């Protein structure tokens, strides 16, 4: 038997493989048994012992599939169900078993009898009715026109014209899609955006022109058209409101980051009088106070010029170069302090809301945004070091996937032991800039690569 991949449908990783198994019977036997009994044997699952012995990576974030509406499924859907696996793997799909009589897809759901399963709207049929396909196509057409009218009425202004059709789809129509639904033009009767916009142009709602070769733009909109004026803006669903309220209860707060200075072995004599030893972490203000106190206590302030400090043997050993030992006898205060800070070892303290401060040696690595070339000369945006600022790479990838309407992946970062990196198709630095600076309120000094955002094209 060939090994098969099992895909999650209710674990939060929509469509991502979360297990590997071996089919226990052929497709013909499955159909003969009415899809009852043990369909396959699981060999390896997400979060099992084999997973724990590896890099412990998570399944990739994938866009959720649009579910069939309950009323259509109840009236026209013909579905069959098989017994469920126990535990977290309650709903899995056994896909891609090709036989001579065709391809069959088996959906693993909760334990139900065959008549009950045929009425369950959450179960997809093995042989979808053509009438069902037409109904789904009509539903997608309706959603497409709803998002089109919503975008024109609420988002697009006259000053935005001419507007690229691709921008209109990605930045306006997708954002008007109701929560829990996914806009997919390929599943509509139009199949292509250009064909849909041509239909809207025939109805004299918009005017589309090819301003440059192969690139179409919306150049005019009739905002007084009856279809736009009569369109009623839908209210957000209670579910989406609950999610938004929940997110407001626990918003992301950037960590408090303070630069620190650690005392090296070569400077312990200078700091031991103040009660500090090798490895002690100090803030810049504390270092300044200790140096000033040391100079005054040992009567090192020049009597003729209060701005100069005489160097005793300890200060000479701590802050002077070898060739300066016998030539430099005094230093101004600012030079003394800057030299002292340069010879201390860098460190930093990170404090996340509600947690104890964490002190780490070295300098904190900024969030790194880079552009890379992939197959067919396509650009991708790569983001690293999100974890240092309390950001979950998988959550960031999911947000960017929705905002950019582009595929995202989370992979181990090269050269890092446990770090992850997020990769987004295309140059998405502009979206990243808004997310990190405006939404997450991270200081710009901790982000590098923002200058790589695409420059706006100049209008002729």
Secondary structure by P-SEA (a helix, b strand, c coil): cbbbbbbbccccccccccbbbbbcccaaaaaaacccccccccccccccaaaaaccccccccccccccccaaaaaccbbbbbccccccccccccccccccccbbbbbbbcccccaaaaaaccccccccccaaaaaaaaaaaaaaaaaaaaaaaacccccccccccaaaaaaccccccccccbbbbccccccccaaaaaaaaaaacccccccccccccccccccccccccccbbbbcccaaaaaaaaaaaaccccccbbbbbbbbccccccccccccccccccccaaaaaaaaaaaaaaacccccccccbbbbcaaaaacccccccccccccccaaaaaaaaaaacbbbbbbbcccccccccccccccbbbbbbccccbbbbbbbcccccccccaaaaaaaaaaaacbbbbbcccccccbbbbbbbcccaaaaaaaaacccccccccccccccccccccccc
